[in-house]
């Protein structure tokens, strides 16, 4: 059974060094600048995953023409996860992912 644990802390991205404040409307689990994440959760917010690999953004999930979630793939274990787009995520990086989707 999946359980969601609310974790919305500020952090420094280990991939690009960008400072990330807590998200305004969701729980931030990825860098708002480069969109990368770290594979640390088995279930959202539990911090129980030992993999620790880089979660690379690979795709965008849309709903009714709106970008809703970022799809990530772990570069170490290949697991696929998704997370809601935060209001302050890099529009440039999101559009790059979206353009790959529509090509």
C-alpha atoms as one frame of an Amber mdcrd trajectory, in Angstrom:
protein
   0.000   0.000   0.000   1.440   3.355  -1.037   1.420   6.140   1.487   2.251
   9.780   0.924   4.408  11.492   3.541   4.373  15.289   3.272   8.024  16.406
   2.927   8.551  19.880   1.497  11.978  21.044   2.638  14.416  23.477   1.040
  17.481  21.783  -0.495  20.525  22.381  -2.673  20.488  20.366  -5.907  23.355
  17.856  -5.972  23.378  17.940  -9.788  23.505  21.697 -10.541  23.988  23.377
  -7.129  20.794  25.445  -7.395  19.037  26.433  -4.141  15.441  25.185  -3.969
  12.971  26.602  -1.433   9.926  24.601  -0.301   7.271  24.433  -3.040   4.256
  26.721  -2.853   1.484  24.274  -3.798   2.965  20.762  -3.648   5.881  18.858
  -2.146   9.121  19.590  -3.984  11.127  16.502  -4.858  13.088  17.860  -7.817
  15.245  20.859  -8.663  13.257  23.773 -10.041  16.248  24.763 -12.214  17.500
  21.533 -13.882  14.426  19.390 -12.955  16.640  16.508 -11.747  15.807  14.596
  -8.606  17.432  11.960  -6.423  16.047   8.441  -5.968  15.486   8.452  -2.189
  11.832   7.373  -1.778  10.143   3.982  -2.061   6.819   5.727  -1.421   6.529
   9.519  -1.735   8.300  11.245   1.143   9.425   8.139   3.066  13.185   8.531
   2.345  13.528   4.723   2.576  15.132   4.030  -0.841  18.845   3.174  -0.692
  19.490   3.550  -4.467  20.371   7.259  -4.350  20.662   7.480  -8.141  19.984
  10.592 -10.208  16.377  10.804 -11.384  16.643  12.348 -14.853  13.566  14.094
 -16.297  12.577  12.193 -19.449   9.027  13.208 -20.336   6.044  15.408 -19.482
   2.576  14.138 -18.647  -0.193  16.366 -19.958  -3.885  16.600 -19.182  -6.301
  18.596 -21.330  -3.338  20.249 -23.080  -1.756  21.382 -19.785   1.627  20.156
 -18.517   0.872  18.380 -15.199   3.729  16.042 -14.186   7.373  15.350 -14.937
   8.312  11.736 -15.661  11.704  10.707 -14.241  13.969   7.699 -14.880  16.629
   6.689 -12.380  20.039   6.553 -14.058  21.190   3.854 -11.600  18.294   1.365
 -11.325  16.033   2.488 -14.248  12.863   2.869 -12.146  10.282   5.319 -13.543
   8.499   7.835 -11.274   6.508  11.025 -11.739   5.980  14.217  -9.755   3.706
  17.214 -10.131   5.130  20.270 -11.817   5.725  23.072  -9.332   4.631  26.617
 -10.134   8.251  27.850 -10.074   9.823  25.043 -12.155  11.979  26.245 -15.053
   9.601  26.913 -17.951  12.542  26.619 -20.344  13.384  23.083 -19.143   9.704
  22.080 -19.107   9.275  23.290 -22.684  12.372  21.335 -23.754  10.762  18.157
 -22.391   7.420  19.024 -23.974   9.043  19.632 -27.379  10.687  16.186 -27.221
   7.242  14.710 -26.536   5.571  16.286 -29.560   8.344  15.475 -32.054
